[in-house]
Amino acid sequence: MLMPSLIGERLFDDLFDFAVPRTHTTNAMRTDIRETEQGYELDVDLPGYKKDDLKLELKDGYLTINAERSSDSAENAGRYVRRERFYGAMSRSFYVGDNITQEDIRAKFQDGILRLSLPKDKPKQAEEKKYIAIEG
């Protein structure tokens, strides 16, 4: 026979097992990427985050999204039976090319979704040949 406190935990687990995978991928930052005529749009799921929790960095052709959320100590009163919400830092990087600059990227955060708009990577134009004059 199970102890009374374990019965409640097991019942709670059984009720929600259908919705929760056994392996947790809490830091996945699930992303949809759409190609348009002008470029690409990325929709990144960041539920529960605020705009101030996010930092975007462009370096060496990689766009990196950093998100960090800390646990609210006021919420920690009592004993958790199950804890699935992610607290801490996570990041994800996307290669966007060497020709994209910070000014080219548009970012909007609304309702837990970060939407990024990037132009298509334009190939570098070949430099016009310039000849060096020979003196003499």
Salt bridges, closest charged atoms under 4 A:
GLU9 OE2 - ARG79 NH1 3.11
ASP13 OD1 - ARG82 NH1 2.91
ASP17 OD2 - ARG22 NH2 2.98
GLU35 OE2 - LYS120 NZ 2.88
GLU41 OE1 - ARG34 NH2 2.67
ASP43 OD2 - ARG34 NH1 3.04
ASP43 OD1 - ARG115 NE 2.66
GLU75 OE1 - ARG85 NH2 2.84
GLU84 OE2 - ARG82 NE 2.42
